[in-house]
């Protein structure tokens, strides 16, 4: 799968990166769903349960989080808004590392 760069100057690098991350998260979700379908086709209940309980639930949360970031970046625009969003992410990462 090829991804081109931002086509126009209106979209900033941060927004483009988050949109790309969102598309990759969605692709990962689709692949997990197809793996789940294969397991269901072969009546592998343990694999289906593992995929549903461990992988798909986590993937849905990741998609939701990245989609919220994309939405926030669209609202703030370029410049100072992206800088403040970057600071927000930095604090979030530092807070998660400390916990």
N, CA, C and O atoms as a DFTB+ gen file, in Angstrom:
396 C
 N C O
     1  1       0.845      -1.164       0.000
     2  2       0.000       0.000       0.000
     3  2       0.895       1.233       0.000
     4  3       1.754       1.383       0.868
     5  1       0.696       2.094      -0.952
     6  2       1.492       3.309      -1.038
     7  2       0.696       4.492      -0.525
     8  3      -0.509       4.603      -0.751
     9  1       1.388       5.360       0.161
    10  2       0.790       6.592       0.645
    11  2       1.602       7.748       0.111
    12  3       2.815       7.820       0.314
    13  1       0.938       8.637      -0.560
    14  2       1.612       9.821      -1.071
    15  2       1.696      10.873       0.025
    16  3       1.038      10.762       1.059
    17  1       2.496      11.874      -0.207
    18  2       2.617      12.964       0.752
    19  2       1.397      13.859       0.709
    20  3       0.496      13.648      -0.103
    21  1       1.361      14.845       1.570
    22  2       0.233      15.772       1.539
    23  2       0.178      16.470       0.184
    24  3       1.184      16.996      -0.292
    25  1      -0.988      16.469      -0.426
    26  2      -1.128      17.014      -1.777
    27  2      -1.053      18.532      -1.798
    28  3      -0.540      19.117      -2.752
    29  1      -1.554      19.164      -0.768
    30  2      -1.577      20.621      -0.764
    31  2      -0.970      21.152       0.530
    32  3      -0.751      20.403       1.482
    33  1      -0.707      22.427       0.549
    34  2      -0.093      23.030       1.716
    35  2      -1.068      23.308       2.844
    36  3      -0.654      23.711       3.931
    37  1      -2.363      23.097       2.604
    38  2      -3.360      23.375       3.636
    39  2      -3.274      22.402       4.802
    40  3      -3.493      22.777       5.954
    41  1      -2.959      21.171       4.500
    42  2      -2.900      20.139       5.531
    43  2      -1.484      20.115       6.114
    44  3      -0.510      19.974       5.375
    45  1      -1.374      20.250       7.419
    46  2      -0.066      20.244       8.049
    47  2       0.494      18.838       8.173
    48  3      -0.216      17.851       7.982
    49  1       1.767      18.764       8.494
    50  2       2.431      17.472       8.638
    51  2       1.847      16.648       9.781
    52  3       1.723      15.429       9.662
    53  1       1.489      17.294      10.882
    54  2       0.945      16.566      12.031
    55  2      -0.400      15.939      11.683
    56  3      -0.646      14.778      12.010
    57  1      -1.260      16.687      11.033
    58  2      -2.562      16.160      10.636
    59  2      -2.398      15.020       9.647
    60  3      -3.067      13.993       9.759
    61  1      -1.516      15.198       8.689
    62  2      -1.268      14.143       7.704
    63  2      -0.758      12.876       8.391
    64  3      -1.194      11.771       8.066
    65  1       0.161      13.037       9.336
    66  2       0.716      11.883      10.050
    67  2      -0.362      11.160      10.850
    68  3      -0.400       9.930      10.868
    69  1      -1.233      11.911      11.508
    70  2      -2.305      11.283      12.291
    71  2      -3.328      10.605      11.387
    72  3      -3.842       9.540      11.730
    73  1      -3.631      11.206      10.238
    74  2      -4.553      10.567       9.298
    75  2      -3.948       9.268       8.764
    76  3      -4.656       8.278       8.584
    77  1      -2.657       9.277       8.515
    78  2      -1.968       8.075       8.067
    79  2      -1.997       7.009       9.162
    80  3      -2.247       5.836       8.887
    81  1      -1.741       7.423      10.395
    82  2      -1.794       6.482      11.523
    83  2      -3.192       5.892      11.676
    84  3      -3.340       4.704      11.965
    85  1      -4.217       6.720      11.482
    86  2      -5.597       6.242      11.577
    87  2      -5.888       5.209      10.491
    88  3      -6.520       4.187      10.757
    89  1      -5.432       5.474       9.281
    90  2      -5.675       4.508       8.205
    91  2      -4.946       3.193       8.468
    92  3      -5.459       2.125       8.133
    93  1      -3.764       3.259       9.059
    94  2      -3.035       2.033       9.398
    95  2      -3.720       1.266      10.527
    96  3      -3.753       0.036      10.507
    97  1      -4.260       1.974      11.500
    98  2      -5.000       1.319      12.584
    99  2      -6.241       0.624      12.025
   100  3      -6.570      -0.491      12.430
   101  1      -6.922       1.287      11.097
   102  2      -8.110       0.681      10.482
   103  2      -7.731      -0.546       9.658
   104  3      -8.449      -1.546       9.668
   105  1      -6.616      -0.478       8.950
   106  2      -6.143      -1.623       8.180
   107  2      -5.826      -2.796       9.104
   108  3      -6.165      -3.941       8.806
   109  1      -5.177      -2.504      10.219
   110  2      -4.860      -3.535      11.193
   111  2      -6.142      -4.178      11.722
   112  3      -6.208      -5.397      11.881
   113  1      -7.155      -3.362      11.992
   114  2      -8.438      -3.880      12.464
   115  2      -9.063      -4.811      11.425
   116  3      -9.586      -5.870      11.772
   117  1      -9.009      -4.417      10.157
   118  2      -9.565      -5.255       9.096
   119  2      -8.845      -6.598       9.013
   120  3      -9.478      -7.635       8.815
   121  1      -7.536      -6.577       9.162
   122  2      -6.761      -7.822       9.114
   123  2      -7.094      -8.716      10.304
   124  3      -7.183      -9.936      10.161
   125  1      -7.278      -8.116      11.472
   126  2      -7.670      -8.904      12.641
   127  2      -9.057      -9.505      12.453
   128  3      -9.306     -10.640      12.860
   129  1      -9.962      -8.742      11.836
   130  2     -11.307      -9.272      11.569
   131  2     -11.238     -10.450      10.595
   132  3     -11.948     -11.440      10.769
   133  1     -10.395     -10.348       9.583
   134  2     -10.279     -11.463       8.638
   135  2      -9.641     -12.682       9.316
   136  3     -10.006     -13.816       9.004
   137  1      -8.707     -12.468      10.225
   138  2      -8.137     -13.570      10.997
   139  2      -9.209     -14.213      11.874
   140  3      -9.263     -15.435      12.006
   141  1     -10.060     -13.381      12.471
   142  2     -11.165     -13.889      13.280
   143  2     -12.118     -14.719      12.417
   144  3     -12.602     -15.763      12.853
   145  1     -12.386     -14.257      11.195
   146  2     -13.265     -15.001      10.290
   147  2     -12.681     -16.366       9.927
   148  3     -13.411     -17.353       9.834
   149  1     -11.374     -16.417       9.724
   150  2     -10.719     -17.696       9.427
   151  2     -10.839     -18.633      10.631
   152  3     -11.127     -19.819      10.471
   153  1     -10.620     -18.106      11.818
   154  2     -10.733     -18.930      13.023
   155  2     -12.169     -19.426      13.200
   156  3     -12.385     -20.578      13.576
   157  1     -13.143     -18.569      12.932
   158  2     -14.550     -18.972      13.053
   159  2     -14.896     -20.027      11.999
   160  3     -15.646     -20.963      12.274
   161  1     -14.351     -19.872      10.808
   162  2     -14.614     -20.828       9.728
   163  2     -14.116     -22.222      10.100
   164  3     -14.714     -23.230       9.723
   165  1     -13.016     -22.263      10.844
   166  2     -12.422     -23.541      11.239
   167  2     -12.850     -23.966      12.646
   168  3     -12.257     -24.866      13.240
   169  1     -13.874     -23.316      13.161
   170  2     -14.449     -23.652      14.483
   171  2     -13.411     -23.643      15.604
   172  3     -13.415     -24.511      16.476
   173  1     -12.535     -22.663      15.568
   174  2     -11.522     -22.513      16.618
   175  2     -12.005     -21.456      17.615
   176  3     -11.696     -20.271      17.495
   177  1     -12.762     -21.921      18.589
   178  2     -13.385     -21.015      19.562
   179  2     -12.345     -20.303      20.421
   180  3     -12.530     -19.135      20.761
   181  1     -11.267     -20.974      20.776
   182  2     -10.240     -20.344      21.606
   183  2      -9.567     -19.189      20.872
   184  3      -9.319     -18.135      21.457
   185  1      -9.279     -19.389      19.608
   186  2      -8.652     -18.318      18.823
   187  2      -9.615     -17.152      18.661
   188  3      -9.215     -15.994      18.783
   189  1     -10.887     -17.452      18.386
   190  2     -11.895     -16.392      18.256
   191  2     -11.990     -15.592      19.548
   192  3     -12.034     -14.362      19.519
   193  1     -12.021     -16.277      20.668
   194  2     -12.119     -15.606      21.961
   195  2     -10.892     -14.743      22.231
   196  3     -11.011     -13.620      22.722
   197  1      -9.719     -15.268      21.910
   198  2      -8.483     -14.499      22.114
   199  2      -8.486     -13.243      21.255
   200  3      -8.163     -12.157      21.737
   201  1      -8.848     -13.386      19.990
   202  2      -8.855     -12.231      19.090
   203  2      -9.865     -11.194      19.554
   204  3      -9.570      -9.999      19.573
   205  1     -11.067     -11.651      19.932
   206  2     -12.099     -10.727      20.397
   207  2     -11.706     -10.046      21.701
   208  3     -11.830      -8.828      21.834
   209  1     -11.235     -10.827      22.652
   210  2     -10.969     -10.297      23.984
   211  2      -9.691      -9.494      24.107
   212  3      -9.646      -8.510      24.844
   213  1      -8.661      -9.898      23.401
   214  2      -7.361      -9.256      23.563
   215  2      -7.044      -8.256      22.452
   216  3      -6.611      -7.136      22.724
   217  1      -7.253      -8.653      21.235
   218  2      -6.757      -7.853      20.112
   219  2      -7.773      -6.853      19.570
   220  3      -7.454      -5.677      19.395
   221  1      -8.996      -7.313      19.304
   222  2      -9.977      -6.412      18.689
   223  2     -10.391      -5.283      19.627
   224  3     -10.533      -4.139      19.196
   225  1     -10.582      -5.595      20.896
   226  2     -10.978      -4.556      21.849
   227  2      -9.900      -3.478      21.949
   228  3     -10.201      -2.285      21.977
   229  1      -8.658      -3.910      22.003
   230  2      -7.539      -2.962      22.067
   231  2      -7.439      -2.136      20.785
   232  3      -7.126      -0.946      20.827
   233  1      -7.704      -2.771      19.657
   234  2      -7.621      -2.080      18.376
   235  2      -8.716      -1.026      18.244
   236  3      -8.477       0.058      17.711
   237  1      -9.908      -1.341      18.725
   238  2     -11.006      -0.373      18.683
   239  2     -10.658       0.852      19.510
   240  3     -10.929       1.977      19.091
   241  1     -10.066       0.651      20.674
   242  2      -9.653       1.777      21.517
   243  2      -8.585       2.619      20.818
   244  3      -8.613       3.847      20.898
   245  1      -7.648       1.967      20.138
   246  2      -6.591       2.701      19.424
   247  2      -7.185       3.528      18.282
   248  3      -6.777       4.669      18.066
   249  1      -8.138       2.962      17.557
   250  2      -8.779       3.690      16.463
   251  2      -9.532       4.899      17.010
   252  3      -9.470       5.986      16.437
   253  1     -10.238       4.706      18.113
   254  2     -10.987       5.807      18.721
   255  2     -10.046       6.932      19.149
   256  3     -10.327       8.107      18.909
   257  1      -8.940       6.573      19.777
   258  2      -7.989       7.577      20.250
   259  2      -7.372       8.365      19.096
   260  3      -7.305       9.593      19.152
   261  1      -6.924       7.671      18.058
   262  2      -6.298       8.348      16.925
   263  2      -7.329       9.187      16.163
   264  3      -6.997      10.264      15.668
   265  1      -8.567       8.710      16.063
   266  2      -9.615       9.485      15.402
   267  2      -9.891      10.780      16.167
   268  3     -10.145      11.821      15.560
   269  1      -9.841      10.716      17.492
   270  2     -10.002      11.938      18.293
   271  2      -8.850      12.908      18.043
   272  3      -9.063      14.118      17.979
   273  1      -7.640      12.389      17.902
   274  2      -6.487      13.242      17.616
   275  2      -6.637      13.921      16.256
   276  3      -6.342      15.108      16.111
   277  1      -7.096      13.164      15.267
   278  2      -7.300      13.732      13.932
   279  2      -8.325      14.857      14.007
   280  3      -8.138      15.922      13.419
   281  1      -9.394      14.613      14.727
   282  2     -10.434      15.634      14.878
   283  2      -9.890      16.885      15.562
   284  3     -10.178      18.003      15.136
   285  1      -9.112      16.701      16.610
   286  2      -8.538      17.838      17.323
   287  2      -7.577      18.613      16.428
   288  3      -7.588      19.844      16.429
   289  1      -6.755      17.915      15.672
   290  2      -5.805      18.595      14.787
   291  2      -6.512      19.354      13.669
   292  3      -6.041      20.406      13.237
   293  1      -7.631      18.830      13.205
   294  2      -8.394      19.565      12.183
   295  2      -8.939      20.863      12.761
   296  3      -9.001      21.878      12.067
   297  1      -9.335      20.831      14.036
   298  2      -9.895      22.030      14.660
   299  2      -8.844      23.083      14.959
   300  3      -9.106      24.275      14.797
   301  1      -7.655      22.667      15.393
   302  2      -6.652      23.657      15.812
   303  2      -5.918      24.299      14.648
   304  3      -5.375      25.395      14.792
   305  1      -5.890      23.641      13.504
   306  2      -5.182      24.214      12.360
   307  2      -3.675      24.070      12.515
   308  3      -3.191      23.257      13.302
   309  1      -2.947      24.873      11.751
   310  2      -1.482      24.806      11.805
   311  2      -0.957      25.886      12.750
   312  3      -1.698      26.773      13.175
   313  1       0.310      25.797      13.063
   314  2       0.953      26.830      13.873
   315  2       0.900      26.532      15.360
   316  3       1.269      25.442      15.798
   317  1       0.440      27.507      16.134
   318  2       0.429      27.405      17.586
   319  2      -0.439      26.242      18.072
   320  3      -0.111      25.585      19.059
   321  1      -1.539      25.996      17.375
   322  2      -2.417      24.890      17.762
   323  2      -1.707      23.550      17.708
   324  3      -1.873      22.719      18.601
   325  1      -0.920      23.337      16.670
   326  2      -0.163      22.084      16.550
   327  2       0.897      22.013      17.639
   328  3       1.140      20.943      18.196
   329  1       1.523      23.126      17.943
   330  2       2.520      23.166      19.015
   331  2       1.885      22.775      20.342
   332  3       2.455      21.979      21.089
   333  1       0.724      23.320      20.643
   334  2       0.045      22.994      21.896
   335  2      -0.431      21.537      21.901
   336  3      -0.392      20.876      22.939
   337  1      -0.875      21.042      20.758
   338  2      -1.274      19.645      20.671
   339  2      -0.076      18.737      20.916
   340  3      -0.199      17.708      21.581
   341  1       1.083      19.116      20.380
   342  2       2.307      18.351      20.591
   343  2       2.669      18.326      22.070
   344  3       3.084      17.289      22.588
   345  1       2.519      19.440      22.745
   346  2       2.781      19.498      24.189
   347  2       1.811      18.595      24.943
   348  3       2.203      17.912      25.890
   349  1       0.545      18.589      24.525
   350  2      -0.460      17.725      25.134
   351  2      -0.051      16.258      25.008
   352  3      -0.128      15.506      25.980
   353  1       0.384      15.849      23.809
   354  2       0.818      14.464      23.609
   355  2       2.054      14.135      24.422
   356  3       2.177      13.034      24.961
   357  1       2.973      15.092      24.512
   358  2       4.192      14.878      25.292
   359  2       3.851      14.645      26.762
   360  3       4.403      13.743      27.392
   361  1       2.939      15.458      27.312
   362  2       2.536      15.281      28.704
   363  2       1.833      13.954      28.903
   364  3       2.018      13.302      29.931
   365  1       1.036      13.549      27.942
   366  2       0.326      12.285      28.043
   367  2       1.313      11.106      28.059
   368  3       1.168      10.174      28.849
   369  1       2.304      11.164      27.185
   370  2       3.307      10.108      27.128
   371  2       4.136      10.089      28.418
   372  3       4.406       9.022      28.969
   373  1       4.535      11.259      28.891
   374  2       5.310      11.328      30.131
   375  2       4.505      10.819      31.316
   376  3       5.043      10.141      32.192
   377  1       3.211      11.145      31.347
   378  2       2.337      10.674      32.414
   379  2       2.163       9.164      32.378
   380  3       2.122       8.515      33.423
   381  1       2.061       8.606      31.185
   382  2       1.916       7.150      31.048
   383  2       3.204       6.433      31.410
   384  3       3.167       5.330      31.954
   385  1       4.352       7.050      31.112
   386  2       5.636       6.434      31.441
   387  2       5.880       6.459      32.952
   388  3       6.503       5.550      33.500
   389  1       5.392       7.492      33.612
   390  2       5.587       7.609      35.059
   391  2       4.692       6.628      35.820
   392  3       5.029       6.198      36.922
   393  1       3.553       6.282      35.224
   394  2       2.599       5.390      35.903
   395  2       3.009       3.952      35.871
   396  3       2.302       3.096      36.402
